[in-house]
Amino acid sequence: MAKALTRMTAEEIIGEITASGLRGRGGAGFPTGRKWDLCRREKARPKYLICNGDEGDPGAFMDRSVLEADPHAVLEGMVVGAKAVGAAKGFIYIRNEYPLALERMGIAIRQGRKLGLLGKDILGSGFDFDLEIVRGAGAFVSGEETALIASIEGQRAFPRPRPPYPAQHGLWGQPTVINNVETWANIPSIIRRGAAWFSGLGTETSKGTKIFSLVGKINNTGLVEVPMGIRLRDIVFGIGGGIPGGREFKAVQIGGPSGGCIPNQLLDLPVDYESLSRAGAMMGSGGMIVMDEDTCMVDIALYFLRFTQEESCGKCAPCRIGTRQMAEILARIAAGEGGPEDLKKLEELALTVKHGSLCGLGQTAPNPVLSTMRYFLDEYRAHIDDRRCPALVCKNLITFVIEPEKCVGCLLCLKNCPANAVAGEPKKVHVIDQAACIKCGACFNVCPPKIRAVSKTTP
Ligand SMILES: Cc1cc2nc3c(=O)[nH]c(=O)nc-3n(C[C@H](O)[C@H](O)[C@H](O)COP(=O)(O)O)c2cc1C
């Protein structure tokens, strides 16, 4: 920050960031230097900066970790950005569910002001810049940049059409640079070590490193920071330590709730913006959910679609109505009530929602459906044509049965059944009353060797 403020011009800073190849870590991967340059060229004053710390993806906590552990990196990055575009004020938008991040960023800002690193005449350079924290109320759509801007302005977090982009017409109609937490945190190192150092990491089009939150059916869960271009296999089986319990890997869902599922045969895919989107997924903000053979891909698509449907702000019809219709069709398929025409309807709706929605939420919401249909069509067909769930997940399509030759009559399943659906006496073979069974799996969980989950093979 000191180097940028005292020894570099705005053009030099932007030149360095552009040369580094840094692209936004919030999802879309827009080149950061280009965004800053667009804002710098705007004549209107004042200009604003925003740090997007909304992080609404379920299971993602990369930005929270940076805000809690290294708030100063974000703060420094923003001062550098402010000098580059000519902004005098910045806002750090953090969701209210992140109390520690809010507290620590507050401390960092107070320290900055006290030490002359924020406020008037920073480091005697004659440059003024100050920061304010805004608490987000925690809706997924608030992370979308135009909705976030509306939220800071005190309005409901509704997105608006772009262009104009925030760099030209942002907060209170003024030129505004909005970047993700991780993007801002990368800035000080690029300025200090130089663009060549940063662009030495990664691939031709995706430079530097990226933080992912690795969760799901994987031995080592947590945050990983990896060079761009690393193969998925190296993340899942190298760093992540593979799949627990000797189960088979099935897919990894990348890019948050509106990302896509990458199957086994694409495990050697390099993790970069272009490869992921070609495969039907996206970098997103960095969520990676690993799934094993016990995951039903229809159920997964339904799970993510329900999330985006509930989080749709409702402003545009394709997203509001389309995601709901898609969820209804998927629920029907998962319940074994789908018809052969449903697959075509799903695809048509998915493409309409993707192309017709106002903001990125609707435009990407169909990704989990489209990618699972692309790579796991046989599972959809099994649900529709055979009324069967191969992964034994969809409750309507499975039956729990006690293996008579293995049952020793220990009463364990009977005692654990919340629906009193198991009949039996000590030391005598127990039987599940299928009419009373609520398919909760409690019996299976306490006695897996003697209880089998089976899926019907005929309608
Ligand atoms: C529904 C939705 C949610 C989003 N949530 C976030 C978020 O939580 N954090 C974030 O940085 N970007 C999020 N984005 C992306 C932002 O709109 C924007 O592209 C980003 O903040 C720009 O910063 P970057 O260029 O550094 O990535 C979201 C986009 C959409 C469509």
The ligand as an SDF file (V2000), in Angstrom:
LIG
                    3D

 31 33  0  0  0  0  0  0  0  0999 V2000
  -26.8480  -14.5660   -7.2070 C   0  0  0  0  0  0  0  0  0  0  0  0
  -25.4600  -14.0350   -7.1530 C   0  0  0  0  0  0  0  0  0  0  0  0
  -24.7720  -14.0280   -5.9500 C   0  0  0  0  0  0  0  0  0  0  0  0
  -23.4900  -13.5320   -5.8810 C   0  0  0  0  0  0  0  0  0  0  0  0
  -22.8460  -13.5600   -4.6830 N   0  0  0  0  0  0  0  0  0  0  0  0
  -21.5840  -13.0760   -4.5990 C   0  0  0  0  0  0  0  0  0  0  0  0
  -20.9060  -13.0950   -3.3590 C   0  0  0  0  0  0  0  0  0  0  0  0
  -21.4180  -13.5570   -2.3440 O   0  0  0  0  0  0  0  0  0  0  0  0
  -19.6490  -12.5790   -3.3230 N   0  0  0  0  0  0  0  0  0  0  0  0
  -19.0390  -12.0530   -4.4490 C   0  0  0  0  0  0  0  0  0  0  0  0
  -17.9250  -11.5710   -4.3640 O   0  0  0  0  0  0  0  0  0  0  0  0
  -19.6570  -12.0440   -5.6340 N   0  0  0  0  0  0  0  0  0  0  0  0
  -20.9190  -12.5290   -5.7350 C   0  0  0  0  0  0  0  0  0  0  0  0
  -21.5550  -12.4870   -6.9400 N   0  0  0  0  0  0  0  0  0  0  0  0
  -20.8460  -11.8750   -8.0870 C   0  0  0  0  0  0  0  0  0  0  0  0
  -21.0210  -10.3410   -8.0810 C   0  0  0  0  0  0  0  0  0  0  0  0
  -22.1920  -10.0050   -8.7900 O   0  0  0  0  0  0  0  0  0  0  0  0
  -19.8420   -9.6240   -8.7530 C   0  0  0  0  0  0  0  0  0  0  0  0
  -19.5990  -10.2220   -9.9870 O   0  0  0  0  0  0  0  0  0  0  0  0
  -18.5610   -9.6690   -7.9250 C   0  0  0  0  0  0  0  0  0  0  0  0
  -18.7550   -9.1580   -6.6480 O   0  0  0  0  0  0  0  0  0  0  0  0
  -17.5020   -8.8340   -8.6360 C   0  0  0  0  0  0  0  0  0  0  0  0
  -16.2730   -8.9640   -7.9860 O   0  0  0  0  0  0  0  0  0  0  0  0
  -15.0280   -9.6810   -8.6650 P   0  0  0  0  0  0  0  0  0  0  0  0
  -14.8640   -9.0780  -10.0290 O   0  0  0  0  0  0  0  0  0  0  0  0
  -13.8920   -9.4180   -7.7610 O   0  0  0  0  0  0  0  0  0  0  0  0
  -15.3670  -11.1420   -8.7550 O   0  0  0  0  0  0  0  0  0  0  0  0
  -22.8450  -13.0030   -7.0380 C   0  0  0  0  0  0  0  0  0  0  0  0
  -23.5350  -13.0090   -8.2580 C   0  0  0  0  0  0  0  0  0  0  0  0
  -24.8130  -13.5270   -8.3130 C   0  0  0  0  0  0  0  0  0  0  0  0
  -25.5100  -13.5360   -9.6290 C   0  0  0  0  0  0  0  0  0  0  0  0
  1  2  1  0
  2  3  1  0
  2 30  2  0
  3  4  2  0
  4  5  1  0
  4 28  1  0
  5  6  2  0
  6  7  1  0
  6 13  1  0
  7  8  2  0
  7  9  1  0
  9 10  1  0
 10 11  2  0
 10 12  1  0
 12 13  2  0
 13 14  1  0
 14 15  1  0
 14 28  1  0
 15 16  1  0
 16 17  1  0
 16 18  1  0
 18 19  1  0
 18 20  1  0
 20 21  1  0
 20 22  1  0
 22 23  1  0
 23 24  1  0
 24 25  2  0
 24 26  1  0
 24 27  1  0
 28 29  2  0
 29 30  1  0
 30 31  1  0
M  END
$$$$
